[in-house]
Amino acid sequence: MNARWSARGLALAGAVALAVPLSAAPASALAPATAEAAPAAAAAAPLTNLDHLDFLLGSPTPAGVEGHTTYRLAEEPTLLAPWTYADARDGGTFERIGGGALDPATGDWSQGAYNADDTTRAAVVYLRHWQQTGDADSRHKAYELLRTVAYHQTTDGPDAGNVVLWMQPDGELNPSAEPVELPDPSDSGPSYWLARTVWALGEGYAAFADDDPDFAAFLKDRLALSRGAIERDVLSKYGQYVEADGKRVPAWLIVDGADASAEAVLGLAAAVRAGDDSSTTAARQLAEGVAAMASGTSREWPYGAVLPWAQSPAMWHAWGSQMPAALAVAADVLDDPALADPAIADATGFTTTLLTAGGPDNGWYPSPTDRVQIAYGADSRVQSLVALADTTGSSAFADLAGIQAAWFFGGNHAGARMYDPATGVTFDGLQPDGTVNRNSGAESTMHGLLTALALDAHPAIAARATALTSVTDRVGLTFVQAEDATSTDGTVSTPASWTGESSWSGDALTLKSRQSATWDIGAADSRRWVEPVVFSQPGEQSLSRWRGNGVLKVTGPAQGISPTPGALLPHALTTAVPERRTELTVTAQRGDLVLDGLIVRPWVSRLVLEGGGSRSELVHSSAPSVQRTTVSGGGTVRVYDSRGALVRTAAFDREITVLLPSGGFAVAER
């Protein structure tokens, strides 16, 4: 930990895992499924179980093509890669399958059996497990997977350093998969798989630097190859800004993605920490681009979140959103605490809002539209909070990490265990109605394991996460559909759901001049902010009066680099709705007011998780001043300000009154 940060941190703890022989089973091989509702593992026992990931591994033997080779390919012609999907089958088993349709005559899939995205992340899992435990089998698999990662790279020509995404079962590369993915061919430009290749190569170089200098030198060269592609095609625009729907955004992000760029930063920072000074500039420049995507305030959407896509200020998604993790790590490695500031705001303002609203939803576009939850999204939040805890030493982020990681062990809206330490299976998704997708493909498996590894390295967080197996109370951000108005003389229509940069949650309500609408927004224990989500075309203006909450004037922003003209964005009303009021009324005064709905956010939000005698209660404030509230259950309460600084600690028996700083939060535990 950098000396400029607080020395107070969470200790690492070793973990031991069963070594499983390399899988050589055919594509139709089956593996046992997880036991239903298995009891939570003891906090002291390792949570990381690589059995299911081991089962997913296949052994392609590529013939070799021009521009693609890897370390000791002639001497070691067989590679290693995880099958993309594992579908649940009758009898409690899984079948490994590839992407797209299977051609029985050739054995090829229209996409492929393996892909660089999953191979890179599998390498990170085995690398971290080897580094934490010293496990020789994980070292071997990390070595083999990194050789496969390098084989996906294009080594020469104008696209040198870019990455072919798909590989067939026999090792043949498939640059142009069906359905078409961009860029096409997949190594013709910057991509998510390029960013993840940098992540794996950077962590691989750091791990092997002392263990196997020859292999580490190869990985460093291959890291330089892909870093060169980023420098050529992305960082050549460093320092330039463009606009998207009126917002100033950086032009030097990989595929305009702070999410993609963040995963590259993780690899570059690991390499820098291990002594690769040549990666320092790229790490800093990409981190600065990620930091520039911070948006909103403690009271206005997206509440301090670091947004993932420069082309849309109306989109946040949970999957791949390791932006705060990358900023926390970069702040430490590059000795630049300012880089952590957006990550802190994301954690204290947005993550607390997300937790109290329902957990790591796939997408708020900008309304909470896609409420499916997957391991990639949950793990991205866990990684970010753990990284902040490590970098800053603040217990605020460790407290939040324990609450967030509980999602894997039943602390979600369905009370469903999503990761099973007894088998290493992580289910593929949790539907809004509580239905669990019981497939367990590579992505879900690896992100469940990345969380398990983080918890094994932080036993205090692990003890809290595994104990909290059910949600018993939740009060937070809600959404009222515009078409659900209790009365209106406006017009309801059904637009195409995806706009190209955002998504309608359902129907649209259009109010022309002097038309009105009234909604029931329910009762509340605190005041509430309301943010109408309004669609407007560039240059269009609307003026509306919200009874008791002021006037809202909206002017459609210029399109800029966003994919389509027109913006679907929340706009904050100037006055909070009193807790006693249950109705909200608007009258359009000038121009057409086109509404998707209303985001309603309490001044004080709350989440309670319990299990086995343990209890955690999170209360968060979005108010402009200090708020008085109570927490229950007994134990210890810690109050934090909006920067995650500890304000007060107190022990209590049954209930205690706490004063929440503006934008701050408290966590009570027993």
Buried (B, 14 or more C-beta within 10 A) or exposed (E): EEEEBEEEBBEEBEBEBEBBEEBEBEBEBBBBBBEEEEEBBEBEEBBBBBBBBBBBBBBBEBEEEEBBBBBEBEEEBBBBBBBBBBBBBEEBBBBBBBBBEBEEEEEBBBBBBBBBBBBBBBBBBBBBBBBBBEBEBBBBBBBBBBBBBBBBBBBEEEBBBBBBBBBBBEBBBBBEBEEEBEBEBBBBBBBBBBBBBBBBBBBBBBBBBEEBEEBBBBBBEBBBBBBBBBBBBBBEBBEEBBBBBBBEBBBBBBBBBBBBBBBBBBBBBBBBBBEBEBBBBBBBBBBBBBBBBBBBBBBBBBBBBBBBBBBBBBBBBBBBBBBBBBBBBBBBBBEBBEBBBBBBBBBBBBBBBBBBBBBBBBBBBBBBBBBBBBBBBBBBBBBBBBBBBBBBBBBBBBBBBBBBBBBBBBBBBBBBBBBBBEBBBBBBBBEBEEEBBBBBBBBBBBBBBBBBBBBBBBBBBBBBBBBBBBBBEBBBBBBBBBBBBEEBEBEBEEBEEEBEBBBBBBBBBBBBBEBBBBBEBEEBEBBBBBBBBBBBEBEBEBBBBBEBBEEBEBBBBBBBBBEBBBBBBBBBBEEBBEBEBEBBBBBBBEBBBBBBBBBBBBBBBBBBBBBEEBBBBBBBBBBBEEBEBEBBBBBEBBBBBBBBBEBEEBEBEEEBEBBBBBBBBBBBBB
